[in-house]
Amino acid sequence: MRIALYGGSIVTSRGLRPGTIIVSGNSIEAILSPNASIPPVDRTLDCSNMLVVPGFIDAHSHDDVAATDPTICEAKIRQGVTTVAIGMDGLGFAPLPHTWANELIQYWKPVNGSPGNLFGTSIEELRSRYTGKLILNVVMNVPHANLRIAQAGFSNRKLSREQLRKIAQYVQESLEQGAWGLTTGLSYVPAIFADFEELIKIMQPLQPATRPYITHLRDYGINIFEAVNEALNIGRVLGIPVHLSHLHLSHPQMFGRADALVELLDRAANEGLSITWDLYPYSAGSSVLHSYLPAWFTEGGPSAALARLKNASAIARLGNDPQFAQRDWSMVVIASTPSGRYVGCSIYDIAKDRRVTEAEAVAEILASEEFAVSCIVHQTDPSDDDILAVHPRAMIGSDGLPYGQQPHPRYYGAFPEFFHKYVYQQRALSLSEALNKMTGMTAKLYGLSPTRGQVTPGAVADLVVFDPLKYQSLATYENPRKFATGVRHVLVNGEIVLDNAVYLPEKRSGQVLTCA
């Protein structure tokens, strides 16, 4: 099929360029001058008074299942997102060891959803299961925790040399099967039990092609500087790119330290280390409720944790644990539960209403909902977020949780919220700078350039046509499921999936983007 997109302003590395884009099959065939006659085509798309840009790339998504769900995917398509990176935070649906599959799925279900048959013992198997089902393109990564669980379950123990060798072998095989990088979630059980030596040994397969190490840091609070240094040192030892997931400072004692954090990162970059990060334009985060429990409580996996949730002495110990007791539980709001109970209520208010301690409230919620609880946590200083967002090495990752009754609005609005905030409200970024953070930088991180992340002849036709003045998020914490406005057309691999603002849910033009 040949498509002509006419009348718009094409965003290039040299600025805005009027012209007509001819798409043939899945790629851009030519870019014609605005006065040139349009050759015979099957469709024309009016882009008058619109910008035509490369499809946006979500650097950090939890769309491992959602990328196949047309109802959920509409939220991403209406933001102009055409590609999502998956397997984030060290947990995913492949490689998924059969012995621990049910527990791993239960552990991560509130984040990624129920996989059904979308899981595999290898990256290759998951790739085959995606065939013909994807609405969005996906970039697959190797999740470290999956591989550790295959060797030692959810236990707190040092791995043997043979176990490390097996994990490194799985990493190598996963890269050969199309994974792009390796992710860790070092504040989650069981990855929290991995030491520096383990991480170095299992990531050695990343070295030959300098694939990225993508990390959810060990700590975003009091010890964030130590956590960042650990990541930087891994990059130095192995000579590989380091990418920090959803970078933020989440403890009040660290508010105002973003400049110092950027200085640390700039020094590493000046030494020659490739360092980047992603973030979302909100001062609240979102995760599973059990991730805010101390490691000893969730050690052993969901079944062991569920037993502790019903044990009075374990709950009493939880309440006295400094990590738990020092958290402001009025800032932790339930976003989703299987029963629908507690949604929109803070842990503090639930405990107060039920006349129990906060530890007892958390235990009752997690036990009654069988661990499947997500939450929103109000945790950062917006001025720190702004400093990190406008830095030249920052890009956009929604980190959105697709499912649940009241998800974080970032799933429906991260990209327009970022664009509107920093281009029009604060005027901190130029149009080209903002768009580069939304597509080009992530394409470069994953090695997708030059075929994606730009509008040029020969590039894949992942395209977004939008009105920059009307491109805004309507999603709020109170009403998160509101679609973004301002996007007129979206093409994924040359297929029209948003046609004059009409979503076409039957389209399945997404692909698994494998490393060449």
C-alpha positions in Angstrom: 0.0 0.0 0.0 1.2 3.5 -0.9 0.2 6.5 1.3 0.9 10.2 0.8 1.0 12.4 3.9 0.7 16.0 2.6 0.5 19.5 3.9 2.4 19.0 7.1 5.6 20.3 8.6 8.2 17.5 8.8 10.5 17.7 11.8 14.0 16.9 10.8 17.4 17.3 12.5 17.7 20.7 10.7 14.3 22.0 11.8 10.9 22.1 10.2 10.5 21.2 6.5 7.3 21.4 4.5 6.8 18.5 2.2 4.9 15.4 1.3 5.9 12.0 2.6 5.4 9.0 0.4 5.1 5.7 2.3 5.4 2.4 0.4 4.9 -0.8 2.3 6.5 -0.3 5.7 9.0 2.4 4.8 9.3 6.0 3.7 9.9 5.9 -0.1 10.5 9.6 -0.6 10.0 13.1 0.7 8.7 15.5 -2.0 8.7 19.3 -2.0 5.4 20.8 -1.1 4.8 22.0 -4.7 5.6 18.6 -6.3 2.7 16.6 -7.8 1.7 13.5 -5.7 2.3 10.2 -7.6 -0.4 7.6 -7.7 -1.2 6.3 -4.2 -3.8 4.2 -2.4 -4.5 6.8 0.4 -3.8 10.4 1.1 -3.6 11.8 4.7 -4.2 15.5 5.2 -1.6 16.8 7.6 -2.3 20.5 7.2 -1.2 22.7 10.1 0.3 19.6 11.7 3.8 18.3 12.6 4.9 15.0 11.1 7.4 13.3 13.4 8.8 9.8 14.0 6.7 7.5 16.2 7.4 8.1 19.9 9.4 5.4 21.7 8.5 4.5 25.3 11.9 3.9 26.9 10.4 2.1 29.9 7.1 0.4 29.6 5.2 -2.5 31.2 3.4 -3.3 28.0 4.6 -6.9 27.9 1.0 -8.0 27.6 -0.7 -4.7 26.8 1.1 -4.4 23.5 -1.3 -7.1 22.3 -4.4 -5.7 23.8 -6.2 -3.3 21.4 -8.3 -1.7 24.2 -5.4 -0.9 26.4 -3.1 0.1 23.5 -5.4 2.9 22.4 -3.9 5.0 25.3 -0.4 4.7 23.8 -1.5 5.2 20.1 -3.4 8.4 21.0 -0.1 9.7 22.5 1.7 8.9 19.3 3.7 6.0 20.9 4.5 3.3 18.3 7.3 1.4 20.1 7.7 0.2 23.7 10.7 -1.3 25.5 9.7 -4.3 27.7 11.2 -6.8 30.1 11.9 -3.9 32.4 13.0 -3.8 36.1 14.6 -7.2 35.8 11.2 -9.0 35.6 9.4 -10.2 32.5 7.7 -13.1 30.7 10.9 -14.6 29.2 13.0 -16.4 29.9 10.5 -17.7 32.4 11.6 -20.9 34.3 8.7 -23.4 34.5 9.5 -24.3 38.1 8.9 -20.8 39.3 6.5 -19.5 36.6 3.4 -19.3 38.7 5.1 -17.4 41.6 6.9 -15.1 39.2 3.7 -14.3 37.4 1.9 -13.7 40.8 4.7 -11.5 41.9 4.6 -9.2 38.9 1.0 -9.6 37.8 -0.2 -6.1 39.2 2.5 -4.5 37.0 2.4 -6.4 33.7 -0.9 -8.1 33.9 -1.8 -11.8 33.3 0.3 -13.2 30.5 -2.0 -16.0 29.4 0.2 -17.9 26.9 2.4 -14.8 26.4 5.4 -16.3 28.2 8.3 -18.4 27.1 11.3 -20.4 28.4 13.4 -18.3 26.0 13.3 -14.9 24.2 12.8 -16.8 21.0 9.7 -18.5 22.3 8.2 -15.3 23.4 9.0 -13.7 20.1 7.1 -16.5 18.3 4.1 -16.0 20.7 3.9 -12.3 19.8 3.7 -13.1 16.0 0.6 -11.5 14.5 -0.6 -10.2 17.9 1.2 -6.8 18.4 -0.4 -3.4 18.0 2.8 -1.7 19.0 6.4 -2.5 18.2 8.3 -4.1 21.1 12.0 -3.9 22.1 12.8 -7.0 24.2 15.3 -7.0 27.1 16.7 -9.8 29.2 15.3 -9.6 32.8 17.9 -10.4 35.3 15.6 -11.5 38.1 14.0 -14.2 35.9 17.4 -15.8 35.4 18.3 -15.6 39.1 15.0 -17.1 40.1 15.7 -20.0 37.7 18.9 -20.8 39.7 18.0 -19.9 43.3 14.3 -19.0 43.5 13.5 -16.0 45.6 16.1 -16.9 48.2 18.8 -14.7 49.8 22.0 -16.5 49.0 25.2 -16.0 47.0 25.2 -17.8 43.7 27.8 -20.4 42.9 30.3 -20.1 40.1 28.3 -22.6 38.1 25.0 -20.8 38.6 26.6 -17.5 37.5 28.0 -19.3 34.4 24.5 -20.6 33.5 22.9 -17.1 33.9 25.6 -15.6 31.7 24.9 -18.3 29.1 21.2 -17.5 29.2 22.1 -13.8 28.8 24.2 -14.6 25.7 21.5 -16.8 24.2 18.9 -14.1 24.8 21.0 -11.5 23.0 21.5 -13.9 20.1 17.7 -14.4 20.0 17.0 -10.7 19.7 17.1 -9.1 23.1 18.7 -5.7 23.1 20.0 -5.2 26.7 19.8 -6.5 30.2 17.6 -5.0 32.9 17.8 -5.2 36.7 15.4 -4.3 39.5 17.8 -4.1 42.4 15.3 -2.9 45.1 13.1 -5.9 44.4 13.4 -9.5 45.8 15.3 -11.5 44.6 17.5 -9.1 42.6 18.2 -7.1 45.8 20.3 -10.1 46.9 22.6 -9.8 43.9 26.0 -8.3 44.8 28.3 -6.3 42.5 30.4 -9.4 41.6 27.3 -11.3 40.5 26.2 -8.4 38.3 29.6 -8.1 36.6 29.8 -11.8 35.8 26.4 -12.2 34.4 26.6 -9.1 32.2 29.9 -9.9 30.5 27.9 -11.0 27.3 26.9 -7.4 26.9 30.5 -6.4 26.3 31.3 -7.4 22.7 28.5 -5.4 21.1 28.4 -2.8 23.9 24.7 -3.5 24.7 23.1 -1.4 27.4 22.7 -2.2 31.0 19.3 -0.8 32.1 18.8 -0.6 35.8 16.1 0.1 38.4 18.5 1.3 41.0 19.1 -0.3 44.4 17.8 2.8 46.0 16.1 6.1 45.0 16.0 7.5 48.5 18.7 8.2 51.1 21.3 6.0 49.3 20.6 7.1 45.8 24.2 8.4 45.2 25.7 5.1 46.3 23.2 3.3 44.0 24.1 5.4 41.0 27.8 4.9 41.7 27.2 1.1 41.6 25.6 1.4 38.2 28.3 3.7 36.9 31.0 1.3 38.2 29.4 -1.6 36.3 29.6 0.5 33.1 33.2 1.4 33.8 34.3 -2.2 34.4 32.5 -3.7 31.4 32.8 -0.7 29.1 29.0 -0.8 28.3 26.3 1.9 28.2 24.4 2.5 31.4 20.8 3.6 31.4 19.0 4.5 34.7 15.3 3.7 34.8 12.8 6.3 36.0 15.5 8.5 37.7 14.2 10.5 40.6 15.0 11.4 44.2 12.2 9.9 46.4 13.2 10.8 50.0 12.5 14.3 51.5 16.0 14.5 52.9 17.3 14.3 49.3 15.1 17.0 47.9 17.1 19.7 46.3 20.0 17.4 45.4 19.2 16.9 41.7 22.0 19.3 40.7 24.5 17.3 42.7 23.2 14.1 41.1 23.5 15.6 37.6 27.1 16.7 38.4 27.9 13.1 39.4 26.5 11.8 36.1 28.2 14.5 34.0 31.6 13.6 35.5 31.0 10.0 34.5 30.1 11.1 31.0 33.1 13.3 30.7 35.2 10.2 31.6 33.9 8.6 28.5 31.0 6.5 30.0 27.8 6.4 28.0 25.2 7.3 30.6 21.5 8.1 30.0 18.3 8.0 32.0 14.5 8.0 31.5 11.8 9.6 33.6 8.1 10.5 33.6 6.8 14.1 34.1 5.0 13.5 37.4 6.0 13.8 41.1 4.3 10.5 42.0 5.5 7.0 41.2 3.6 3.8 41.0 4.4 0.2 41.8 3.2 -2.9 43.5 2.4 -2.5 47.2 4.6 -5.4 48.2 7.7 -3.7 46.8 7.6 -1.3 49.8 8.0 -4.1 52.3 11.5 -5.0 53.6 13.4 -7.7 51.7 13.2 -10.1 54.6 9.4 -10.1 54.3 9.2 -11.1 50.7 12.2 -13.3 50.6 11.1 -16.7 49.3 8.5 -15.3 47.0 4.8 -14.7 47.1 3.9 -18.0 48.9 6.4 -17.3 51.7 5.3 -13.7 52.0 1.6 -14.6 52.1 2.3 -16.9 55.1 4.1 -14.0 56.9 1.1 -11.7 56.1 -1.0 -14.0 58.3 1.6 -14.3 61.1 1.1 -11.9 64.0 4.7 -11.9 65.1 5.9 -11.2 61.5 3.4 -8.3 61.2 4.6 -6.9 64.5 8.3 -7.1 63.3 7.2 -5.4 60.1 5.7 -2.5 62.0 9.0 -2.0 63.9 11.2 -2.3 60.8 12.8 1.2 60.2 12.3 0.8 56.4 8.6 0.4 57.0 8.0 2.6 60.0 9.8 5.7 58.5 7.7 5.8 55.3 4.9 8.3 55.1 2.0 6.0 54.4 -0.4 8.9 53.8 1.4 9.3 50.5 0.8 5.7 49.4 -2.6 5.4 47.7 -4.1 2.1 46.5 -4.6 2.1 42.7 -5.8 -1.4 42.0 -7.0 -4.6 43.8 -8.8 -7.6 42.3 -11.8 -7.0 44.5 -11.9 -3.3 43.9 -11.7 -2.5 47.6 -9.5 0.2 49.0 -8.9 1.9 45.6 -8.3 5.6 46.0 -7.5 5.3 49.7 -4.2 5.8 51.4 -2.7 3.2 53.7 -2.7 5.8 56.5 -6.5 6.4 56.1 -7.3 2.7 55.8 -5.4 2.0 59.0 -7.1 4.9 60.8 -10.6 3.9 59.6 -10.0 0.3 60.6 -8.3 1.2 63.9 -5.3 -0.9 63.2 -1.6 -0.2 62.7 -0.3 0.6 59.2 1.6 -2.7 59.2 -1.6 -4.5 60.0 -3.5 -2.6 57.3 -0.9 -3.5 54.7 -0.8 -7.1 55.8 -4.6 -7.4 55.6 -4.8 -5.7 52.2 -2.1 -7.9 50.6 -3.3 -11.1 52.2 -7.0 -10.6 51.2 -6.0 -9.5 47.7 -3.5 -12.3 47.3 -0.6 -10.0 46.6 -2.2 -8.4 43.6 -2.2 -4.7 44.7 -0.7 -1.7 42.9 -0.4 1.7 44.4 0.6 5.3 43.6 3.2 6.9 45.8 3.6 10.7 46.0 7.3 11.0 46.5 9.4 13.7 44.6 10.1 17.4 44.5 8.9 18.8 41.1 11.9 21.1 40.9 14.3 18.1 41.1 12.2 16.4 38.4 12.6 19.4 36.1 16.3 19.5 36.4 16.6 15.8 35.5 14.0 16.1 32.7 15.6 18.9 30.7 19.2 17.5 30.9 20.5 16.5 27.4 20.9 12.8 28.5 17.3 12.4 29.7 14.6 10.7 27.7 11.0 9.7 28.3 9.8 6.4 29.8 6.2 6.2 31.0 6.7 3.3 33.4 2.9 3.1 33.3 1.0 0.2 34.8 -1.6 -0.6 32.1 -4.2 -2.4 34.3 -6.3 -1.7 37.4 -9.1 0.4 38.5 -7.3 3.7 39.0 -3.8 3.5 37.3 -1.3 6.3 37.4 -2.2 8.9 34.7 1.3 8.5 33.2 0.0 5.5 31.2 -2.5 7.8 29.4 -0.5 11.0 29.3 3.2 10.8 29.9 4.3 12.0 26.4 1.9 14.9 25.9 2.4 15.9 29.6 6.1 16.1 29.0 5.8 17.9 25.7 3.3 20.5 26.9 5.1 21.1 30.2 8.6 21.6 29.0 8.0 23.2 25.5 5.0 25.5 26.2 4.6 26.0 30.0 8.2 26.2 31.1 9.8 26.9 27.7 12.7 24.8 28.9 13.1 22.8 25.7 12.9 23.6 22.1 10.5 21.6 19.9 13.3 19.6 18.4 14.9 18.9 21.8 11.7 17.6 23.3 10.9 15.4 20.3 14.4 14.0 20.3 13.8 12.9 23.9 10.5 11.3 22.9 11.9 9.2 20.0 15.4 9.8 18.6 17.4 9.3 21.9 15.6 6.0 22.7 16.2 4.8 19.2 19.9 5.5 19.6 20.0 3.8 23.0 18.6 0.6 21.6 20.4 0.7 18.3 17.2 1.3 16.3 18.7 4.2 14.4 18.9 5.0 11.5 15.8 3.1 10.4 13.6 4.4 13.2 13.5 7.6 15.3 13.7 9.9 12.3 11.7 10.9 9.1 14.0 10.2 6.2 13.8 8.2 3.0 14.5 4.5 3.8 13.4 4.8 7.4 10.6 2.6 8.7 7.2 4.4 8.5 6.5 4.7 12.2 4.9 8.2 12.0 2.9 10.6 14.1 0.9 13.6 12.8 -0.2 15.9 15.6 -1.1 19.5 16.4 1.5 20.7 18.9 -0.8 23.3 20.4 -3.6 20.8 21.1 -1.3 17.9 22.1 -2.1 17.6 25.8 -2.8 15.1 28.5 -6.3 15.0 30.1 -5.5 12.2 32.5 -5.4 13.1 36.2 -4.9 11.1 39.4 -8.7 11.3 40.0 -9.6 10.4 36.4 -6.6 8.7 34.9 -8.3 6.9 31.9 -8.6 9.9 29.7 -7.0 9.9 26.3 -4.6 12.5 25.1 -5.7 15.1 22.6 -4.1 16.5 19.5 -2.9 13.4 17.5 -4.6 13.1 14.1 -2.8 10.2 12.4 -0.5 7.4 13.5 1.3 4.8 11.3 3.0 1.7 12.7 5.3 0.0 10.1 3.5 1.8 7.3 0.0 0.7 8.5 -2.5 3.4 9.5 -3.7 2.7 13.1 -5.1 6.1 13.9 -7.0 7.6 10.9 -8.1 11.2 11.3 -8.3 10.7 15.1 -10.3 7.4 14.6 -8.6 4.5 16.3 -8.5 1.2 14.3 -8.3 -1.5 17.0 -8.2 -4.4 14.5 -4.7 -3.4 13.2 -1.9 -5.8 14.2 1.1 -4.1 12.5 3.5 -4.1 15.4 6.7 -6.1 15.3 9.3 -7.5 17.6 12.3 -5.3 16.8 15.3 -7.6 17.0 18.9 -6.6 17.1 20.6 -6.9 13.7 
